[in-house]
Amino acid sequence: MKKHWFAIVYLILLCSICYSANDRNAKSVVLDKAVSLKEWELKIKGSRFAKELVLENQPDFYEESFYLKGDDVIYLILTIEAKNISKKELDFTNLPDFRARYDNKYGYKSLKVLERNDFFEISAVVSPSNTEKVHYLFEMPKVSESDGKPLKIEFVDNNILYEFKIR
């Protein structure tokens, strides 16, 4: 019985060491510099905090947006260009899932939104060689906007951890 407990503790320690090593060895992503993944080429165009995401070229007759209610939350909006570098059509929801890491301990999942033809889409196909504008929306505590604590974006592709440091 003691051998089983020793093996379990050993595996837990080994996994935590591997995870820590991966975290320290994350590949750095730089603003406006392309990162080639298995099926996509990504380029981070910028990040900002806002209560609302609106279309860049919104027509006068139509209003579409993603809006957060409440005074204690805000969106961290990460905007990227995503190019399909495969030879087949890809669903844009197959882009890597991004996670915001705040204060080196809190993780926030994102919602992917494609901006195309004066509309937002949450499900769309991207043809080979096409580049699309994608927004990742992270619902964050309002205090994260201005407190100066560490903030970075992380994603994994093909078992490789990538990170983009905002601050």
C-alpha positions as CSV (number, residue, x, y, z in Angstrom):
1,M,0.0,0.0,0.0
2,K,2.9,2.4,0.8
3,K,4.3,1.8,-2.6
4,H,1.1,3.0,-4.2
5,W,1.0,6.2,-2.2
6,F,4.7,6.8,-3.0
7,A,4.0,6.4,-6.7
8,I,1.0,8.8,-6.6
9,V,2.9,11.4,-4.7
10,Y,5.8,11.0,-7.1
11,L,3.5,11.5,-10.1
12,I,1.9,14.6,-8.6
13,L,5.3,16.1,-7.9
14,L,6.6,15.2,-11.4
15,C,3.5,16.8,-13.0
16,S,3.8,20.0,-11.0
17,I,7.5,20.3,-11.9
18,C,6.7,19.7,-15.6
19,Y,4.0,22.4,-15.5
20,S,6.3,24.9,-13.8
21,A,9.0,24.2,-16.4
22,N,6.6,24.8,-19.2
23,D,5.4,28.0,-17.6
24,R,9.0,29.3,-17.3
25,N,9.7,28.2,-20.9
26,A,6.8,29.9,-22.5
27,K,7.4,31.3,-25.9
28,S,7.1,35.1,-25.9
29,V,4.6,36.7,-28.4
30,V,5.4,40.3,-29.5
31,L,2.9,42.9,-30.6
32,D,2.6,43.0,-34.5
33,K,4.9,40.0,-35.0
34,A,3.4,36.9,-36.6
35,V,3.4,33.6,-34.7
36,S,3.0,30.5,-36.9
37,L,1.0,27.7,-35.4
38,K,-0.2,24.4,-36.9
39,E,-3.1,25.9,-39.0
40,W,-3.0,29.6,-38.2
41,E,-0.7,32.6,-38.3
42,L,-1.6,35.0,-35.5
43,K,-0.6,38.6,-35.1
44,I,-1.5,40.5,-31.9
45,K,-2.6,44.0,-32.9
46,G,-3.3,45.4,-29.4
47,S,-5.2,45.2,-26.1
48,R,-7.3,47.7,-24.3
49,F,-9.9,47.9,-21.5
50,A,-13.4,48.9,-22.3
51,K,-17.0,48.4,-21.1
52,E,-18.2,47.8,-24.7
53,L,-16.9,46.3,-28.0
54,V,-18.4,48.1,-31.0
55,L,-17.8,47.6,-34.7
56,E,-14.9,49.7,-36.1
57,N,-16.9,50.8,-39.1
58,Q,-20.4,50.5,-37.8
59,P,-23.1,51.5,-40.3
60,D,-25.3,54.4,-39.2
61,F,-28.5,52.3,-39.5
62,Y,-27.2,49.4,-37.4
63,E,-25.8,49.1,-33.9
64,E,-24.1,45.9,-32.7
65,S,-22.0,45.6,-29.6
66,F,-20.9,43.5,-26.7
67,Y,-21.6,45.4,-23.5
68,L,-20.9,44.6,-19.8
69,K,-23.3,45.7,-17.1
70,G,-22.1,46.4,-13.6
71,D,-19.6,48.8,-12.2
72,D,-17.2,46.2,-10.9
73,V,-16.3,44.5,-14.2
74,I,-14.7,45.5,-17.5
75,Y,-13.6,43.8,-20.7
76,L,-10.0,43.3,-21.5
77,I,-10.2,43.2,-25.3
78,L,-7.3,41.6,-27.2
79,T,-7.4,42.1,-31.0
80,I,-5.6,39.8,-33.3
81,E,-5.3,39.1,-37.0
82,A,-5.7,35.4,-37.7
83,K,-4.6,34.0,-41.1
84,N,-5.6,30.5,-42.2
85,I,-2.3,28.9,-43.4
86,S,-3.8,25.5,-44.0
87,K,-5.1,24.2,-47.3
88,K,-8.6,23.8,-46.2
89,E,-11.4,26.0,-44.7
90,L,-11.2,26.3,-41.0
91,D,-13.9,27.2,-38.4
92,F,-12.6,30.2,-36.6
93,T,-13.7,28.7,-33.3
94,N,-10.7,26.3,-33.8
95,L,-8.4,29.2,-33.0
96,P,-6.5,28.6,-29.8
97,D,-8.4,29.5,-26.6
98,F,-6.7,32.4,-24.9
99,R,-6.6,32.9,-21.1
100,A,-5.8,36.2,-19.3
101,R,-3.5,35.6,-16.3
102,Y,-3.9,38.5,-13.8
103,D,-1.6,39.1,-10.8
104,N,0.2,35.8,-11.6
105,K,-2.6,33.8,-10.1
106,Y,-6.1,34.5,-11.5
107,G,-7.1,33.0,-14.8
108,Y,-9.9,34.4,-17.0
109,K,-11.3,32.6,-20.1
110,S,-12.2,34.5,-23.2
111,L,-15.0,34.8,-25.8
112,K,-13.8,34.8,-29.4
113,V,-15.6,37.3,-31.7
114,L,-14.9,37.6,-35.4
115,E,-15.4,41.1,-36.9
116,R,-16.3,40.8,-40.6
117,N,-18.3,42.9,-43.1
118,D,-19.6,45.3,-40.5
119,F,-20.9,42.4,-38.3
120,F,-19.7,40.4,-35.3
121,E,-19.8,36.6,-35.7
122,I,-19.2,34.0,-33.1
123,S,-19.2,31.1,-35.7
124,A,-17.7,31.5,-39.1
125,V,-15.5,29.7,-41.6
126,V,-12.2,31.1,-42.8
127,S,-11.0,30.2,-46.2
128,P,-7.3,29.3,-46.9
129,S,-4.9,32.3,-47.1
130,N,-7.6,34.6,-45.7
131,T,-6.9,36.9,-42.8
132,E,-9.6,37.9,-40.3
133,K,-9.9,40.3,-37.4
134,V,-10.7,38.5,-34.2
135,H,-11.4,40.0,-30.7
136,Y,-10.9,38.0,-27.6
137,L,-13.1,39.3,-24.7
138,F,-12.1,38.7,-21.1
139,E,-14.5,39.7,-18.4
140,M,-12.1,41.1,-15.7
141,P,-12.5,42.9,-12.4
142,K,-12.6,46.7,-12.9
143,V,-9.6,47.1,-10.6
144,S,-7.4,45.1,-13.0
145,E,-7.5,48.1,-15.5
146,S,-5.4,50.4,-13.3
147,D,-3.8,48.6,-10.4
148,G,-0.5,47.9,-12.2
149,K,-0.4,44.2,-11.2
150,P,1.1,41.7,-13.8
151,L,-1.2,40.9,-16.7
152,K,-0.5,38.5,-19.6
153,I,-2.3,36.5,-22.2
154,E,-1.6,32.8,-22.5
155,F,-2.5,30.2,-25.1
156,V,-1.4,26.7,-26.0
157,D,-0.9,25.2,-29.5
158,N,0.6,21.8,-30.2
159,N,1.6,21.5,-26.5
160,I,3.6,24.7,-26.7
161,L,2.7,27.5,-24.3
162,Y,2.8,31.1,-25.7
163,E,2.4,34.3,-23.7
164,F,1.9,37.9,-24.5
165,K,2.8,40.3,-21.6
166,I,0.5,43.3,-21.4
167,R,2.3,44.6,-18.2
